[in-house]
Amino acid sequence: MGLGLVMLCAAASSLQAQSHAGICPPLTRPLLPSDDRLMREFADLLRDEFEQYLSEVTEYFNCLDEERDRAWREAAEVTAQYGAFLEALRAAPP
């Protein structure tokens, strides 16, 4: 029963981590036509696409920073839990 409980806790912990993990979907780069005529013809649309990308990239970087911070905190917690686990194993009678 002890091993089953440990496995259940590990599975629950994994699901919890996944549900709290930040999702930072990568941005789609704007495409620039190689044809000068097409660039001029679609200049307004292309300008909007580039400006939209540049506006969203800051939010993307912020999302990545937040996810990195969350992952660092989680890694510290897991490290502490692992240390407690190893200590419990050392303290337990054989």
Secondary structure, DSSP 4 states (H G I P E B T S, - for coil): -HHHHHHHHHHHHHHHHHHHS---PPPPPPP--S-HHHHHHTHHHHHHHHHHHHHHHHHHHHHHHHHHHHHHHHHHHHHHHHHHHHHHHHHS--
